[in-house]
Amino acid sequence: MGVTALAPSSADDPLAYRSVALVDLLDRVLATGVVITGDITLAIADIDLVRVSLRALIASVGALAPPEPEAAP
């Protein structure tokens, strides 16, 4: 299992240099969601032939669903 070190947010934060497991990072990304965008251009002799714009939303279903109203006691 891979481990990723987070960059410090401030000098006085004691948890700034803690290690985070890849599973924990993936869990956080899926809980909040992330959008990935990119552009691809195919060209020959400096003439653009094809341009593709990519956008992907990665999130869990629970993060995208609206919250359910709480029942009155």
Predicted model as a PDB file, atoms N, CA, C, CB and O in Angstrom, pLDDT in the B-factor column:
MODEL        1                                                                  
ATOM      1  N   MET A   1       0.850  -1.170   0.000  1.00 51.00           N  
ATOM      2  CA  MET A   1       0.000   0.000   0.000  1.00 51.00           C  
ATOM      3  C   MET A   1       0.889   1.223   0.000  1.00 51.00           C  
ATOM      4  CB  MET A   1      -0.963   0.003   1.211  1.00 51.00           C  
ATOM      5  O   MET A   1       1.812   1.315   0.809  1.00 51.00           O  
ATOM      6  N   GLY A   2       0.626   2.175  -0.900  1.00 56.00           N  
ATOM      7  CA  GLY A   2       1.436   3.380  -1.007  1.00 56.00           C  
ATOM      8  C   GLY A   2       1.105   4.380   0.075  1.00 56.00           C  
ATOM      9  O   GLY A   2      -0.012   4.410   0.592  1.00 56.00           O  
ATOM     10  N   VAL A   3       2.083   5.201   0.413  1.00 54.00           N  
ATOM     11  CA  VAL A   3       1.907   6.252   1.405  1.00 54.00           C  
ATOM     12  C   VAL A   3       2.315   7.562   0.774  1.00 54.00           C  
ATOM     13  CB  VAL A   3       2.730   5.969   2.694  1.00 54.00           C  
ATOM     14  O   VAL A   3       3.370   7.658   0.146  1.00 54.00           O  
ATOM     15  N   THR A   4       1.471   8.581   0.943  1.00 53.00           N  
ATOM     16  CA  THR A   4       1.731   9.896   0.379  1.00 53.00           C  
ATOM     17  C   THR A   4       1.883  10.895   1.515  1.00 53.00           C  
ATOM     18  CB  THR A   4       0.598  10.325  -0.590  1.00 53.00           C  
ATOM     19  O   THR A   4       1.071  10.897   2.440  1.00 53.00           O  
ATOM     20  N   ALA A   5       2.897  11.738   1.469  1.00 52.00           N  
ATOM     21  CA  ALA A   5       3.085  12.768   2.484  1.00 52.00           C  
ATOM     22  C   ALA A   5       2.384  14.043   2.027  1.00 52.00           C  
ATOM     23  CB  ALA A   5       4.599  13.029   2.747  1.00 52.00           C  
ATOM     24  O   ALA A   5       2.525  14.468   0.880  1.00 52.00           O  
ATOM     25  N   LEU A   6       1.632  14.641   2.938  1.00 52.00           N  
ATOM     26  CA  LEU A   6       0.945  15.881   2.629  1.00 52.00           C  
ATOM     27  C   LEU A   6       1.862  17.064   2.856  1.00 52.00           C  
ATOM     28  CB  LEU A   6      -0.319  16.019   3.468  1.00 52.00           C  
ATOM     29  O   LEU A   6       2.721  17.017   3.737  1.00 52.00           O  
ATOM     30  N   ALA A   7       1.699  18.115   2.086  1.00 53.00           N  
ATOM     31  CA  ALA A   7       2.479  19.333   2.270  1.00 53.00           C  
ATOM     32  C   ALA A   7       1.976  20.057   3.509  1.00 53.00           C  
ATOM     33  CB  ALA A   7       2.393  20.249   1.019  1.00 53.00           C  
ATOM     34  O   ALA A   7       0.783  20.010   3.807  1.00 53.00           O  
ATOM     35  N   PRO A   8       2.863  20.726   4.234  1.00 51.00           N  
ATOM     36  CA  PRO A   8       2.438  21.415   5.452  1.00 51.00           C  
ATOM     37  C   PRO A   8       1.541  22.607   5.124  1.00 51.00           C  
ATOM     38  CB  PRO A   8       3.659  21.881   6.255  1.00 51.00           C  
ATOM     39  O   PRO A   8       1.774  23.335   4.160  1.00 51.00           O  
ATOM     40  N   SER A   9       0.498  22.790   5.960  1.00 51.00           N  
ATOM     41  CA  SER A   9      -0.389  23.926   5.773  1.00 51.00           C  
ATOM     42  C   SER A   9       0.100  25.141   6.550  1.00 51.00           C  
ATOM     43  CB  SER A   9      -1.802  23.567   6.198  1.00 51.00           C  
ATOM     44  O   SER A   9      -0.134  26.276   6.136  1.00 51.00           O  
ATOM     45  N   SER A  10       0.769  24.915   7.660  1.00 54.00           N  
ATOM     46  CA  SER A  10       1.377  26.005   8.421  1.00 54.00           C  
ATOM     47  C   SER A  10       2.508  25.437   9.252  1.00 54.00           C  
ATOM     48  CB  SER A  10       0.331  26.725   9.322  1.00 54.00           C  
ATOM     49  O   SER A  10       2.559  24.235   9.513  1.00 54.00           O  
ATOM     50  N   ALA A  11       3.409  26.303   9.665  1.00 55.00           N  
ATOM     51  CA  ALA A  11       4.602  25.857  10.389  1.00 55.00           C  
ATOM     52  C   ALA A  11       4.276  25.352  11.786  1.00 55.00           C  
ATOM     53  CB  ALA A  11       5.605  26.986  10.479  1.00 55.00           C  
ATOM     54  O   ALA A  11       4.999  24.501  12.305  1.00 55.00           O  
ATOM     55  N   ASP A  12       3.215  25.846  12.413  1.00 57.00           N  
ATOM     56  CA  ASP A  12       2.909  25.448  13.787  1.00 57.00           C  
ATOM     57  C   ASP A  12       1.905  24.297  13.865  1.00 57.00           C  
ATOM     58  CB  ASP A  12       2.375  26.634  14.552  1.00 57.00           C  
ATOM     59  O   ASP A  12       1.470  23.947  14.963  1.00 57.00           O  
ATOM     60  N   ASP A  13       1.533  23.710  12.754  1.00 59.00           N  
ATOM     61  CA  ASP A  13       0.590  22.601  12.739  1.00 59.00           C  
ATOM     62  C   ASP A  13       1.340  21.294  13.005  1.00 59.00           C  
ATOM     63  CB  ASP A  13      -0.166  22.539  11.384  1.00 59.00           C  
ATOM     64  O   ASP A  13       2.179  20.897  12.196  1.00 59.00           O  
ATOM     65  N   PRO A  14       1.052  20.611  14.133  1.00 59.00           N  
ATOM     66  CA  PRO A  14       1.789  19.372  14.440  1.00 59.00           C  
ATOM     67  C   PRO A  14       1.452  18.225  13.502  1.00 59.00           C  
ATOM     68  CB  PRO A  14       1.507  18.945  15.859  1.00 59.00           C  
ATOM     69  O   PRO A  14       2.240  17.286  13.385  1.00 59.00           O  
ATOM     70  N   LEU A  15       0.302  18.269  12.825  1.00 56.00           N  
ATOM     71  CA  LEU A  15      -0.083  17.194  11.908  1.00 56.00           C  
ATOM     72  C   LEU A  15       0.281  17.499  10.464  1.00 56.00           C  
ATOM     73  CB  LEU A  15      -1.567  16.936  12.009  1.00 56.00           C  
ATOM     74  O   LEU A  15      -0.132  16.774   9.559  1.00 56.00           O  
ATOM     75  N   ALA A  16       1.045  18.556  10.232  1.00 59.00           N  
ATOM     76  CA  ALA A  16       1.350  18.981   8.878  1.00 59.00           C  
ATOM     77  C   ALA A  16       2.189  17.950   8.124  1.00 59.00           C  
ATOM     78  CB  ALA A  16       2.070  20.308   8.907  1.00 59.00           C  
ATOM     79  O   ALA A  16       2.046  17.835   6.907  1.00 59.00           O  
ATOM     80  N   TYR A  17       3.035  17.217   8.783  1.00 62.00           N  
ATOM     81  CA  TYR A  17       3.934  16.274   8.120  1.00 62.00           C  
ATOM     82  C   TYR A  17       3.528  14.825   8.332  1.00 62.00           C  
ATOM     83  CB  TYR A  17       5.340  16.475   8.610  1.00 62.00           C  
ATOM     84  O   TYR A  17       4.357  13.930   8.166  1.00 62.00           O  
ATOM     85  N   ARG A  18       2.284  14.569   8.692  1.00 66.00           N  
ATOM     86  CA  ARG A  18       1.874  13.185   8.926  1.00 66.00           C  
ATOM     87  C   ARG A  18       1.719  12.456   7.596  1.00 66.00           C  
ATOM     88  CB  ARG A  18       0.553  13.131   9.729  1.00 66.00           C  
ATOM     89  O   ARG A  18       1.421  13.074   6.573  1.00 66.00           O  
ATOM     90  N   SER A  19       1.922  11.156   7.614  1.00 72.00           N  
ATOM     91  CA  SER A  19       1.772  10.334   6.414  1.00 72.00           C  
ATOM     92  C   SER A  19       0.308   9.944   6.247  1.00 72.00           C  
ATOM     93  CB  SER A  19       2.671   9.068   6.491  1.00 72.00           C  
ATOM     94  O   SER A  19      -0.401   9.717   7.228  1.00 72.00           O  
ATOM     95  N   VAL A  20      -0.133   9.868   5.001  1.00 71.00           N  
ATOM     96  CA  VAL A  20      -1.513   9.507   4.700  1.00 71.00           C  
ATOM     97  C   VAL A  20      -1.487   8.308   3.767  1.00 71.00           C  
ATOM     98  CB  VAL A  20      -2.296  10.704   4.063  1.00 71.00           C  
ATOM     99  O   VAL A  20      -0.800   8.313   2.746  1.00 71.00           O  
ATOM    100  N   ALA A  21      -2.243   7.282   4.129  1.00 81.00           N  
ATOM    101  CA  ALA A  21      -2.323   6.095   3.280  1.00 81.00           C  
ATOM    102  C   ALA A  21      -3.134   6.434   2.032  1.00 81.00           C  
ATOM    103  CB  ALA A  21      -2.962   4.893   4.049  1.00 81.00           C  
ATOM    104  O   ALA A  21      -4.020   7.289   2.069  1.00 81.00           O  
ATOM    105  N   LEU A  22      -2.828   5.770   0.951  1.00 81.00           N  
ATOM    106  CA  LEU A  22      -3.517   6.000  -0.310  1.00 81.00           C  
ATOM    107  C   LEU A  22      -5.011   5.730  -0.183  1.00 81.00           C  
ATOM    108  CB  LEU A  22      -2.919   5.129  -1.403  1.00 81.00           C  
ATOM    109  O   LEU A  22      -5.818   6.407  -0.819  1.00 81.00           O  
ATOM    110  N   VAL A  23      -5.384   4.757   0.623  1.00 83.00           N  
ATOM    111  CA  VAL A  23      -6.795   4.432   0.831  1.00 83.00           C  
ATOM    112  C   VAL A  23      -7.513   5.595   1.512  1.00 83.00           C  
ATOM    113  CB  VAL A  23      -6.938   3.146   1.675  1.00 83.00           C  
ATOM    114  O   VAL A  23      -8.646   5.913   1.151  1.00 83.00           O  
ATOM    115  N   ASP A  24      -6.869   6.235   2.494  1.00 81.00           N  
ATOM    116  CA  ASP A  24      -7.470   7.385   3.168  1.00 81.00           C  
ATOM    117  C   ASP A  24      -7.633   8.564   2.214  1.00 81.00           C  
ATOM    118  CB  ASP A  24      -6.621   7.799   4.371  1.00 81.00           C  
ATOM    119  O   ASP A  24      -8.642   9.267   2.260  1.00 81.00           O  
ATOM    120  N   LEU A  25      -6.660   8.777   1.365  1.00 79.00           N  
ATOM    121  CA  LEU A  25      -6.731   9.850   0.389  1.00 79.00           C  
ATOM    122  C   LEU A  25      -7.860   9.600  -0.610  1.00 79.00           C  
ATOM    123  CB  LEU A  25      -5.393   9.994  -0.341  1.00 79.00           C  
ATOM    124  O   LEU A  25      -8.605  10.522  -0.941  1.00 79.00           O  
ATOM    125  N   LEU A  26      -7.992   8.373  -1.087  1.00 80.00           N  
ATOM    126  CA  LEU A  26      -9.059   8.016  -2.012  1.00 80.00           C  
ATOM    127  C   LEU A  26     -10.427   8.153  -1.350  1.00 80.00           C  
ATOM    128  CB  LEU A  26      -8.862   6.591  -2.525  1.00 80.00           C  
ATOM    129  O   LEU A  26     -11.382   8.594  -1.991  1.00 80.00           O  
ATOM    130  N   ASP A  27     -10.531   7.783  -0.084  1.00 81.00           N  
ATOM    131  CA  ASP A  27     -11.789   7.927   0.650  1.00 81.00           C  
ATOM    132  C   ASP A  27     -12.192   9.392   0.755  1.00 81.00           C  
ATOM    133  CB  ASP A  27     -11.667   7.313   2.050  1.00 81.00           C  
ATOM    134  O   ASP A  27     -13.367   9.721   0.592  1.00 81.00           O  
ATOM    135  N   ARG A  28     -11.244  10.266   1.022  1.00 80.00           N  
ATOM    136  CA  ARG A  28     -11.538  11.700   1.118  1.00 80.00           C  
ATOM    137  C   ARG A  28     -11.961  12.271  -0.230  1.00 80.00           C  
ATOM    138  CB  ARG A  28     -10.317  12.461   1.646  1.00 80.00           C  
ATOM    139  O   ARG A  28     -12.887  13.080  -0.295  1.00 80.00           O  
ATOM    140  N   VAL A  29     -11.292  11.859  -1.307  1.00 78.00           N  
ATOM    141  CA  VAL A  29     -11.636  12.351  -2.647  1.00 78.00           C  
ATOM    142  C   VAL A  29     -13.035  11.896  -3.033  1.00 78.00           C  
ATOM    143  CB  VAL A  29     -10.610  11.861  -3.692  1.00 78.00           C  
ATOM    144  O   VAL A  29     -13.810  12.684  -3.574  1.00 78.00           O  
ATOM    145  N   LEU A  30     -13.371  10.638  -2.766  1.00 78.00           N  
ATOM    146  CA  LEU A  30     -14.694  10.134  -3.125  1.00 78.00           C  
ATOM    147  C   LEU A  30     -15.787  10.747  -2.272  1.00 78.00           C  
ATOM    148  CB  LEU A  30     -14.731   8.631  -2.996  1.00 78.00           C  
ATOM    149  O   LEU A  30     -16.915  10.896  -2.741  1.00 78.00           O  
ATOM    150  N   ALA A  31     -15.486  11.108  -1.029  1.00 79.00           N  
ATOM    151  CA  ALA A  31     -16.487  11.709  -0.146  1.00 79.00           C  
ATOM    152  C   ALA A  31     -16.831  13.125  -0.576  1.00 79.00           C  
ATOM    153  CB  ALA A  31     -15.990  11.713   1.296  1.00 79.00           C  
ATOM    154  O   ALA A  31     -17.977  13.552  -0.433  1.00 79.00           O  
ATOM    155  N   THR A  32     -15.861  13.858  -1.100  1.00 79.00           N  
ATOM    156  CA  THR A  32     -16.114  15.247  -1.488  1.00 79.00           C  
ATOM    157  C   THR A  32     -16.277  15.396  -2.993  1.00 79.00           C  
ATOM    158  CB  THR A  32     -14.985  16.141  -1.005  1.00 79.00           C  
ATOM    159  O   THR A  32     -17.023  16.268  -3.440  1.00 79.00           O  
ATOM    160  N   GLY A  33     -15.616  14.589  -3.771  1.00 79.00           N  
ATOM    161  CA  GLY A  33     -15.682  14.677  -5.223  1.00 79.00           C  
ATOM    162  C   GLY A  33     -14.553  15.523  -5.783  1.00 79.00           C  
ATOM    163  O   GLY A  33     -14.022  16.402  -5.103  1.00 79.00           O  
ATOM    164  N   VAL A  34     -14.194  15.252  -7.019  1.00 83.00           N  
ATOM    165  CA  VAL A  34     -13.144  16.000  -7.695  1.00 83.00           C  
ATOM    166  C   VAL A  34     -13.480  16.039  -9.187  1.00 83.00           C  
ATOM    167  CB  VAL A  34     -11.732  15.359  -7.441  1.00 83.00           C  
ATOM    168  O   VAL A  34     -14.013  15.077  -9.739  1.00 83.00           O  
ATOM    169  N   VAL A  35     -13.162  17.158  -9.824  1.00 85.00           N  
ATOM    170  CA  VAL A  35     -13.384  17.311 -11.256  1.00 85.00           C  
ATOM    171  C   VAL A  35     -12.024  17.345 -11.946  1.00 85.00           C  
ATOM    172  CB  VAL A  35     -14.213  18.604 -11.571  1.00 85.00           C  
ATOM    173  O   VAL A  35     -11.140  18.107 -11.554  1.00 85.00           O  
ATOM    174  N   ILE A  36     -11.862  16.520 -12.971  1.00 87.00           N  
ATOM    175  CA  ILE A  36     -10.627  16.469 -13.741  1.00 87.00           C  
ATOM    176  C   ILE A  36     -10.945  16.967 -15.144  1.00 87.00           C  
ATOM    177  CB  ILE A  36     -10.019  15.019 -13.770  1.00 87.00           C  
ATOM    178  O   ILE A  36     -11.880  16.480 -15.780  1.00 87.00           O  
ATOM    179  N   THR A  37     -10.169  17.940 -15.632  1.00 92.00           N  
ATOM    180  CA  THR A  37     -10.390  18.474 -16.967  1.00 92.00           C  
ATOM    181  C   THR A  37      -9.108  18.396 -17.772  1.00 92.00           C  
ATOM    182  CB  THR A  37     -10.898  19.920 -16.901  1.00 92.00           C  
ATOM    183  O   THR A  37      -8.011  18.383 -17.214  1.00 92.00           O  
ATOM    184  N   GLY A  38      -9.253  18.344 -19.079  1.00 93.00           N  
ATOM    185  CA  GLY A  38      -8.083  18.311 -19.950  1.00 93.00           C  
ATOM    186  C   GLY A  38      -8.472  18.563 -21.391  1.00 93.00           C  
ATOM    187  O   GLY A  38      -9.623  18.360 -21.779  1.00 93.00           O  
ATOM    188  N   ASP A  39      -7.525  19.000 -22.170  1.00 92.00           N  
ATOM    189  CA  ASP A  39      -7.726  19.245 -23.595  1.00 92.00           C  
ATOM    190  C   ASP A  39      -6.678  18.477 -24.386  1.00 92.00           C  
ATOM    191  CB  ASP A  39      -7.656  20.763 -23.918  1.00 92.00           C  
ATOM    192  O   ASP A  39      -5.506  18.435 -24.010  1.00 92.00           O  
ATOM    193  N   ILE A  40      -7.111  17.873 -25.481  1.00 92.00           N  
ATOM    194  CA  ILE A  40      -6.206  17.158 -26.377  1.00 92.00           C  
ATOM    195  C   ILE A  40      -6.393  17.737 -27.774  1.00 92.00           C  
ATOM    196  CB  ILE A  40      -6.475  15.606 -26.358  1.00 92.00           C  
ATOM    197  O   ILE A  40      -7.519  17.848 -28.258  1.00 92.00           O  
ATOM    198  N   THR A  41      -5.299  18.103 -28.416  1.00 93.00           N  
ATOM    199  CA  THR A  41      -5.356  18.643 -29.769  1.00 93.00           C  
ATOM    200  C   THR A  41      -4.438  17.825 -30.669  1.00 93.00           C  
ATOM    201  CB  THR A  41      -4.956  20.147 -29.790  1.00 93.00           C  
ATOM    202  O   THR A  41      -3.251  17.663 -30.384  1.00 93.00           O  
ATOM    203  N   LEU A  42      -5.009  17.309 -31.765  1.00 93.00           N  
ATOM    204  CA  LEU A  42      -4.216  16.591 -32.760  1.00 93.00           C  
ATOM    205  C   LEU A  42      -3.934  17.543 -33.911  1.00 93.00           C  
ATOM    206  CB  LEU A  42      -4.950  15.301 -33.262  1.00 93.00           C  
ATOM    207  O   LEU A  42      -4.850  18.125 -34.490  1.00 93.00           O  
ATOM    208  N   ALA A  43      -2.653  17.693 -34.235  1.00 93.00           N  
ATOM    209  CA  ALA A  43      -2.274  18.649 -35.284  1.00 93.00           C  
ATOM    210  C   ALA A  43      -1.212  18.031 -36.181  1.00 93.00           C  
ATOM    211  CB  ALA A  43      -1.756  19.977 -34.666  1.00 93.00           C  
ATOM    212  O   ALA A  43      -0.405  17.205 -35.754  1.00 93.00           O  
ATOM    213  N   ILE A  44      -1.241  18.457 -37.429  1.00 93.00           N  
ATOM    214  CA  ILE A  44      -0.213  18.077 -38.405  1.00 93.00           C  
ATOM    215  C   ILE A  44       0.271  19.360 -39.051  1.00 93.00           C  
ATOM    216  CB  ILE A  44      -0.762  17.055 -39.486  1.00 93.00           C  
ATOM    217  O   ILE A  44      -0.532  20.146 -39.554  1.00 93.00           O  
ATOM    218  N   ALA A  45       1.587  19.578 -39.040  1.00 91.00           N  
ATOM    219  CA  ALA A  45       2.209  20.760 -39.641  1.00 91.00           C  
ATOM    220  C   ALA A  45       1.590  22.049 -39.105  1.00 91.00           C  
ATOM    221  CB  ALA A  45       2.076  20.712 -41.168  1.00 91.00           C  
ATOM    222  O   ALA A  45       1.275  22.965 -39.865  1.00 91.00           O  
ATOM    223  N   ASP A  46       1.422  22.103 -37.799  1.00 88.00           N  
ATOM    224  CA  ASP A  46       0.858  23.272 -37.110  1.00 88.00           C  
ATOM    225  C   ASP A  46      -0.558  23.612 -37.544  1.00 88.00           C  
ATOM    226  CB  ASP A  46       1.735  24.463 -37.335  1.00 88.00           C  
ATOM    227  O   ASP A  46      -0.978  24.763 -37.430  1.00 88.00           O  
ATOM    228  N   ILE A  47      -1.298  22.631 -38.039  1.00 90.00           N  
ATOM    229  CA  ILE A  47      -2.712  22.810 -38.371  1.00 90.00           C  
ATOM    230  C   ILE A  47      -3.512  21.905 -37.446  1.00 90.00           C  
ATOM    231  CB  ILE A  47      -3.004  22.484 -39.890  1.00 90.00           C  
ATOM    232  O   ILE A  47      -3.378  20.682 -37.483  1.00 90.00           O  
ATOM    233  N   ASP A  48      -4.345  22.522 -36.616  1.00 89.00           N  
ATOM    234  CA  ASP A  48      -5.162  21.752 -35.690  1.00 89.00           C  
ATOM    235  C   ASP A  48      -6.241  21.000 -36.456  1.00 89.00           C  
ATOM    236  CB  ASP A  48      -5.793  22.667 -34.623  1.00 89.00           C  
ATOM    237  O   ASP A  48      -7.040  21.606 -37.170  1.00 89.00           O  
ATOM    238  N   LEU A  49      -6.260  19.671 -36.305  1.00 93.00           N  
ATOM    239  CA  LEU A  49      -7.246  18.846 -36.999  1.00 93.00           C  
ATOM    240  C   LEU A  49      -8.390  18.450 -36.077  1.00 93.00           C  
ATOM    241  CB  LEU A  49      -6.584  17.601 -37.569  1.00 93.00           C  
ATOM    242  O   LEU A  49      -9.556  18.525 -36.465  1.00 93.00           O  
ATOM    243  N   VAL A  50      -8.062  18.029 -34.858  1.00 94.00           N  
ATOM    244  CA  VAL A  50      -9.075  17.539 -33.920  1.00 94.00           C  
ATOM    245  C   VAL A  50      -8.761  18.105 -32.543  1.00 94.00           C  
ATOM    246  CB  VAL A  50      -9.118  15.970 -33.887  1.00 94.00           C  
ATOM    247  O   VAL A  50      -7.614  18.083 -32.095  1.00 94.00           O  
ATOM    248  N   ARG A  51      -9.796  18.613 -31.877  1.00 93.00           N  
ATOM    249  CA  ARG A  51      -9.639  19.073 -30.500  1.00 93.00           C  
ATOM    250  C   ARG A  51     -10.693  18.371 -29.655  1.00 93.00           C  
ATOM    251  CB  ARG A  51      -9.770  20.637 -30.393  1.00 93.00           C  
ATOM    252  O   ARG A  51     -11.874  18.357 -30.000  1.00 93.00           O  
ATOM    253  N   VAL A  52     -10.255  17.792 -28.551  1.00 93.00           N  
ATOM    254  CA  VAL A  52     -11.148  17.076 -27.647  1.00 93.00           C  
ATOM    255  C   VAL A  52     -11.007  17.697 -26.265  1.00 93.00           C  
ATOM    256  CB  VAL A  52     -10.827  15.539 -27.617  1.00 93.00           C  
ATOM    257  O   VAL A  52      -9.900  17.805 -25.737  1.00 93.00           O  
ATOM    258  N   SER A  53     -12.133  18.106 -25.679  1.00 93.00           N  
ATOM    259  CA  SER A  53     -12.153  18.613 -24.314  1.00 93.00           C  
ATOM    260  C   SER A  53     -12.730  17.528 -23.415  1.00 93.00           C  
ATOM    261  CB  SER A  53     -12.981  19.937 -24.208  1.00 93.00           C  
ATOM    262  O   SER A  53     -13.809  16.999 -23.680  1.00 93.00           O  
ATOM    263  N   LEU A  54     -12.015  17.206 -22.367  1.00 91.00           N  
ATOM    264  CA  LEU A  54     -12.433  16.152 -21.453  1.00 91.00           C  
ATOM    265  C   LEU A  54     -12.755  16.743 -20.089  1.00 91.00           C  
ATOM    266  CB  LEU A  54     -11.343  15.073 -21.331  1.00 91.00           C  
ATOM    267  O   LEU A  54     -12.015  17.580 -19.573  1.00 91.00           O  
ATOM    268  N   ARG A  55     -13.862  16.301 -19.512  1.00 91.00           N  
ATOM    269  CA  ARG A  55     -14.221  16.683 -18.157  1.00 91.00           C  
ATOM    270  C   ARG A  55     -14.781  15.444 -17.471  1.00 91.00           C  
ATOM    271  CB  ARG A  55     -15.252  17.869 -18.141  1.00 91.00           C  
ATOM    272  O   ARG A  55     -15.685  14.794 -17.997  1.00 91.00           O  
ATOM    273  N   ALA A  56     -14.251  15.121 -16.309  1.00 88.00           N  
ATOM    274  CA  ALA A  56     -14.710  13.949 -15.575  1.00 88.00           C  
ATOM    275  C   ALA A  56     -14.973  14.328 -14.129  1.00 88.00           C  
ATOM    276  CB  ALA A  56     -13.678  12.803 -15.659  1.00 88.00           C  
ATOM    277  O   ALA A  56     -14.164  15.016 -13.505  1.00 88.00           O  
ATOM    278  N   LEU A  57     -16.093  13.885 -13.599  1.00 82.00           N  
ATOM    279  CA  LEU A  57     -16.429  14.075 -12.190  1.00 82.00           C  
ATOM    280  C   LEU A  57     -16.273  12.738 -11.502  1.00 82.00           C  
ATOM    281  CB  LEU A  57     -17.878  14.643 -12.007  1.00 82.00           C  
ATOM    282  O   LEU A  57     -16.901  11.752 -11.887  1.00 82.00           O  
ATOM    283  N   ILE A  58     -15.436  12.710 -10.485  1.00 80.00           N  
ATOM    284  CA  ILE A  58     -15.207  11.483  -9.733  1.00 80.00           C  
ATOM    285  C   ILE A  58     -15.685  11.724  -8.307  1.00 80.00           C  
ATOM    286  CB  ILE A  58     -13.692  11.055  -9.767  1.00 80.00           C  
ATOM    287  O   ILE A  58     -15.133  12.554  -7.584  1.00 80.00           O  
ATOM    288  N   ALA A  59     -16.723  10.984  -7.914  1.00 78.00           N  
ATOM    289  CA  ALA A  59     -17.284  11.107  -6.569  1.00 78.00           C  
ATOM    290  C   ALA A  59     -18.113   9.865  -6.278  1.00 78.00           C  
ATOM    291  CB  ALA A  59     -18.149  12.403  -6.429  1.00 78.00           C  
ATOM    292  O   ALA A  59     -18.492   9.127  -7.187  1.00 78.00           O  
ATOM    293  N   SER A  60     -18.383   9.651  -5.015  1.00 76.00           N  
ATOM    294  CA  SER A  60     -19.256   8.542  -4.651  1.00 76.00           C  
ATOM    295  C   SER A  60     -20.706   8.981  -4.833  1.00 76.00           C  
ATOM    296  CB  SER A  60     -18.993   8.076  -3.185  1.00 76.00           C  
ATOM    297  O   SER A  60     -20.989  10.177  -4.897  1.00 76.00           O  
ATOM    298  N   VAL A  61     -21.612   8.032  -4.916  1.00 72.00           N  
ATOM    299  CA  VAL A  61     -23.020   8.342  -5.102  1.00 72.00           C  
ATOM    300  C   VAL A  61     -23.552   9.119  -3.896  1.00 72.00           C  
ATOM    301  CB  VAL A  61     -23.835   7.051  -5.318  1.00 72.00           C  
ATOM    302  O   VAL A  61     -24.386  10.010  -4.054  1.00 72.00           O  
ATOM    303  N   GLY A  62     -23.084   8.793  -2.718  1.00 71.00           N  
ATOM    304  CA  GLY A  62     -23.528   9.489  -1.514  1.00 71.00           C  
ATOM    305  C   GLY A  62     -23.143  10.952  -1.496  1.00 71.00           C  
ATOM    306  O   GLY A  62     -23.862  11.770  -0.923  1.00 71.00           O  
ATOM    307  N   ALA A  63     -22.031  11.298  -2.109  1.00 65.00           N  
ATOM    308  CA  ALA A  63     -21.598  12.694  -2.149  1.00 65.00           C  
ATOM    309  C   ALA A  63     -22.440  13.498  -3.128  1.00 65.00           C  
ATOM    310  CB  ALA A  63     -20.121  12.785  -2.530  1.00 65.00           C  
ATOM    311  O   ALA A  63     -22.586  14.707  -2.947  1.00 65.00           O  
ATOM    312  N   LEU A  64     -22.997  12.871  -4.157  1.00 66.00           N  
ATOM    313  CA  LEU A  64     -23.786  13.558  -5.171  1.00 66.00           C  
ATOM    314  C   LEU A  64     -25.264  13.624  -4.837  1.00 66.00           C  
ATOM    315  CB  LEU A  64     -23.608  12.886  -6.489  1.00 66.00           C  
ATOM    316  O   LEU A  64     -25.967  14.502  -5.336  1.00 66.00           O  
ATOM    317  N   ALA A  65     -25.753  12.713  -4.002  1.00 70.00           N  
ATOM    318  CA  ALA A  65     -27.175  12.665  -3.670  1.00 70.00           C  
ATOM    319  C   ALA A  65     -27.515  13.802  -2.699  1.00 70.00           C  
ATOM    320  CB  ALA A  65     -27.553  11.284  -3.054  1.00 70.00           C  
ATOM    321  O   ALA A  65     -26.723  14.116  -1.810  1.00 70.00           O  
ATOM    322  N   PRO A  66     -28.698  14.422  -2.871  1.00 72.00           N  
ATOM    323  CA  PRO A  66     -29.103  15.467  -1.929  1.00 72.00           C  
ATOM    324  C   PRO A  66     -29.394  14.849  -0.555  1.00 72.00           C  
ATOM    325  CB  PRO A  66     -30.352  16.230  -2.459  1.00 72.00           C  
ATOM    326  O   PRO A  66     -29.831  13.701  -0.479  1.00 72.00           O  
ATOM    327  N   PRO A  67     -29.160  15.587   0.514  1.00 70.00           N  
ATOM    328  CA  PRO A  67     -29.400  15.033   1.838  1.00 70.00           C  
ATOM    329  C   PRO A  67     -30.894  14.783   2.060  1.00 70.00           C  
ATOM    330  CB  PRO A  67     -28.849  15.975   2.917  1.00 70.00           C  
ATOM    331  O   PRO A  67     -31.734  15.575   1.632  1.00 70.00           O  
ATOM    332  N   GLU A  68     -31.209  13.697   2.720  1.00 74.00           N  
ATOM    333  CA  GLU A  68     -32.614  13.358   3.000  1.00 74.00           C  
ATOM    334  C   GLU A  68     -33.087  14.176   4.196  1.00 74.00           C  
ATOM    335  CB  GLU A  68     -32.787  11.821   3.274  1.00 74.00           C  
ATOM    336  O   GLU A  68     -32.330  14.372   5.147  1.00 74.00           O  
ATOM    337  N   PRO A  69     -34.328  14.655   4.159  1.00 75.00           N  
ATOM    338  CA  PRO A  69     -34.849  15.415   5.303  1.00 75.00           C  
ATOM    339  C   PRO A  69     -35.000  14.507   6.511  1.00 75.00           C  
ATOM    340  CB  PRO A  69     -36.204  16.070   4.957  1.00 75.00           C  
ATOM    341  O   PRO A  69     -35.369  13.338   6.395  1.00 75.00           O  
ATOM    342  N   GLU A  70     -34.705  15.075   7.674  1.00 75.00           N  
ATOM    343  CA  GLU A  70     -34.801  14.272   8.902  1.00 75.00           C  
ATOM    344  C   GLU A  70     -36.272  14.167   9.335  1.00 75.00           C  
ATOM    345  CB  GLU A  70     -33.931  14.901  10.048  1.00 75.00           C  
ATOM    346  O   GLU A  70     -37.037  15.122   9.203  1.00 75.00           O  
ATOM    347  N   ALA A  71     -36.643  13.022   9.841  1.00 67.00           N  
ATOM    348  CA  ALA A  71     -38.006  12.798  10.306  1.00 67.00           C  
ATOM    349  C   ALA A  71     -38.181  13.438  11.679  1.00 67.00           C  
ATOM    350  CB  ALA A  71     -38.332  11.281  10.358  1.00 67.00           C  
ATOM    351  O   ALA A  71     -37.268  13.418  12.504  1.00 67.00           O  
ATOM    352  N   ALA A  72     -39.362  14.004  11.917  1.00 62.00           N  
ATOM    353  CA  ALA A  72     -39.649  14.612  13.218  1.00 62.00           C  
ATOM    354  C   ALA A  72     -39.864  13.525  14.249  1.00 62.00           C  
ATOM    355  CB  ALA A  72     -40.886  15.534  13.142  1.00 62.00           C  
ATOM    356  O   ALA A  72     -40.487  12.509  13.943  1.00 62.00           O  
ATOM    357  N   PRO A  73     -39.362  13.708  15.472  1.00 64.00           N  
ATOM    358  CA  PRO A  73     -39.525  12.655  16.499  1.00 64.00           C  
ATOM    359  C   PRO A  73     -40.919  12.539  17.023  1.00 64.00           C  
ATOM    360  CB  PRO A  73     -38.610  12.905  17.644  1.00 64.00           C  
ATOM    361  O   PRO A  73     -41.188  11.701  17.883  1.00 64.00           O  
TER     362      PRO A  73                                                      
ENDMDL                                                                          
END                                                                             
